[in-house]
Amino acid sequence: MTEFNFNIPTKKDISEAEKRIRGSIVETPVITCDAANDRVEAELFFKCENLQKAGSFKSRGACNNILSLSPEDLKRGVCTHSSGNHAAALARAAFLSKTKAYIVMPDKADKTKVALARKYGAEIFSCDSTLAARETMLEQVKKETGAIEIHPYNNLQTITGQATACKELLKQCNNSLDIVIAPVGGGGLLSGTALSAHYFGENVRVIGAEPEMADDATRSFYAGQLIPSENPQTMADGLRTSLGSYTFPIILNYVYEIFTVSEESIAYAMRFVFDNMKIVIEPSSAVTLAAIFENFSVFAKKKVGVILSGGNIGYGRLYNIFEAFKNGYC
């Protein structure tokens, strides 16, 4: 285990976060699916964060951040850059706390997610899709508004909030899981999941999943050094970001392995969930089940917690993905 140059969230921190956000989120259900179990010869337990407030697990970290601010800081408002789910979650958390949210979003962001952020009263600033453009625009917004930045993943309060999803999952499954698998983009959810599994689980292995077309976490994990993402092209828009200085060391120390999956597998997993579980998940959410399908021997005969991270996708885009998969060119 490598040494940390920061104080990682503790067991107490995660438990306190769970209490802090309890009134602002929902305890999402855990469901099973016989068709999925039969396919991989395992017991899969799906943690449905697609049914979370604002449509994703991001509400946990956003609410934990907002509810940790002082009254004086709340008056300043909050700001961030986000491709979508963190934007919507922070906008909602700000709305609940009667403060303003200023959000930088790439011009190619999913329209459903942009609309959701606006619904909660956020002021949206559009920019190019590059990380440099997003960060430059955010610095300008901070200077003009005086708002406090709430980073979508490389923030200890964010990580602590996201950790509550796995803590809930373990409790809902009577602490009987062998593996928990979560998607990884910037790493807020995966690092939080790994910490909760370490603190509250019993010999639980944590596995990450990400698209082959945005595989910076995998490359970083196995190289032992942070390798930024370059021009990711995956349909899983929530996973196009790179790991951060907080998330990467936690993942390196507490995650067992990371799998990458093809775009075809992502689309197939989305359709499988739609057809067999009767719920809608977005591409970023589908990478976990896709990784299980592509590596079923790793999960066979195991009890596996599967975090479905979000469900913010419009009908038009969902239809287009399903049509592309049907025609074999996702």
C-alpha positions, 0 to 999 in steps of 0.5 A: 500500500502506498502512502497518502499525502492527504487524509482519506475519508474515514469510516466515521466520515462516511457514516456521518455523511450518510446521516447528513444527506439522509433527508436529501436523497433516497435509499435506492432499491437493490433488485435481482434478475434471474436472466442475468444470474443464469447468464453468468452463473452468479448472484447479481444484486443491482444497486439502482442509483438510476432511481436516485434523486436527479437521476444518479449517484451524483446526488450523494456527493453534491448534497454532502458538499452543500450540506457541509458548507457554512451559511456564509459560504452558501450565500456565495453560491456554488460552481462546477464543470460537468458533462451532466450528472454532477451538474444536475445533482449540484443544481438540485442540491443548491436549489434545496439549500436556496443558493445559486449554482453556476455550471460549466458544461461542454457544448456536446453535453447530453441535452437531457442532462442540460435540461435537468440542471436548468430545471433546478435553476442552475445558470449554464455556461457552455464551452468546448468539450476539452478539459482545458476549456472547461477549467478555463471557463470555470475559473472565469465563472469563479472570478465573476461570481465568487462562487465556491467550486464543488469538484465533480469527483476530485473532492474529499466531500464528494468521495465521502458522499459517493461512498454511501451508495456502497455502504447502503448496498452492503447493508441491504445485502446483509454483508454477504457480497464477494464482489462490488463492481462500479463504473469509473470515470473521474473515480469519485464513485469507485474510490468511495465504493472501495473505501466503504467496502474496506471499512464496512464489508467482509473480504469484499473485492472491488472491481472497476469498469470503464469503456475501452474508448476511455481507458485512462483509469485502467492504464493508470491503475496498471502503470501505477501512475496517473495517465490522463485521458486523451480525446475519449470517444465513448458513448458513456459520456459520464466516463470521459473524465480522467482520474484525480489526485485524490481518487487515483491513490485511493483506487490504487490502494483499495481496488482489486482490478479494472476491466474495460468493455467495448461500445457494443457490450455497453449497448448490449448491457443497456438493452439487456437491462431494459428488456429483462429488468424493465428499467432505463440506464445510461451508457455510463451505468451499463459498463458494470454489467458489460464487464460482467458479461465480458469476464463472466468467469471472474464472477461465476459462483459469486455474490456480486453487487452491481452499481447502476450509476445513473439513468439520465438519457432521453428517449431519442438517444436511447433509441439511436443507441439500440438501433446502432447496436441492432445494425452492428455499428455502435 
